Amino acid sequence: MTKPWSATNFARQVIDYYHAFGRKHLPWQNTQDPYRIWLSEIMLQQTQVTTVIPYFERFVESFPTVLDLAHATDDQVMQHWSGLGYYSRARNLHKAAKIIETEFGGDFPQDPEVIETLPGIGRSTAGAIASFAFDQPTAILDGNVKRVLARCYAIEGWPGNGKVLKALWERAEANTPTQETAAYNQAMMDLGAVVCTRTKPNCPDCPLSKHCLAYHNNSIEQYPGKKPKKARPSKAVYWLISINETSDQTQVLLHKRPPSGIWGGLWALPEVEQQDISPDKISQLDPFVHKFSHYDLQVQPLLLSSKADKALVEKKSHPSIMEPAQADWFSQNQLSEIGLPTPVSKLLSKLLGDS
Ligand code: SF4
């Protein structure tokens, strides 16, 4: 059976990989300027290297030092970030630059625990800055490193779970060497980005394959564990459809939704949460589910046949009618002139034909 690496051997293999194959010529490498290292780490958090390079170059040309960034206006900073996305990253950079000026006299702090107190900097980014800029033996655990460690050591569970994260940090700390930490950290990032990719990792070329548990157990896809899916909440409602046929037109009764809440201000079918109309006075149409971002609305449309029930619904005096609302009858032609929620519009088109 395959044994996991000892921490020392693991680090040795990773550092050897760095010397042979690691990326060494990116614009934020070959420097120990904490400002540039910090900026690159933040830009790379959600964005690919090739996208980051021109943004990084333009940013440091306009703001070559942390003090230049601290003195820039919000608009200047945001304009340089425009297109990179996740704009809170830029706002936090700017805030942190001002803090570095006012609280640290313009010098980037060196202690990883202090670095971590700056806006937008988490434990892993603080570890990267401390190791790259200040040669400190600090561990990192970004998304790429989590994946490599979870696979190599078959660490089960979703890394967003506190216990799993703790286990990954323990492993990251145990494996991080006290010498050549920067080379090791850079190589771990490179391995995750280039070799141990999320899909189709290149195990035959991986320096860790000899003892990687997931590789040998043929269970790579299990690591890192996926975020557990929560059951989506759902709400069941009945939509009451009153149709009024006259000699020259067909009308449908709609209620205007109150201004706040789902479909605020739109005209929708009267809605009840409980069905208490006698079954012989209704026809059940095909139920369907409408998906909102956070829940499913399960809709049972009911076609009312009794005049008395239609009148109750029109007056909003049906016993379980929801939310008092304006009520009105609309002809097919008028339906295209008022605001209708999509599922109401679809249902009515199916029922009445397109207007
Ligand atoms: S052997 Fe494969 S799964 Fe294991 S660390 Fe290397 S690339 Fe990732």
Residues whose N, C-alpha, C, O or C-beta is under 5 A from the ligand:
A	BS01	SF4	V148 R151 C152 V195 C196 P201 N202 C203 C206 L208 S209 C212 Y215 I220
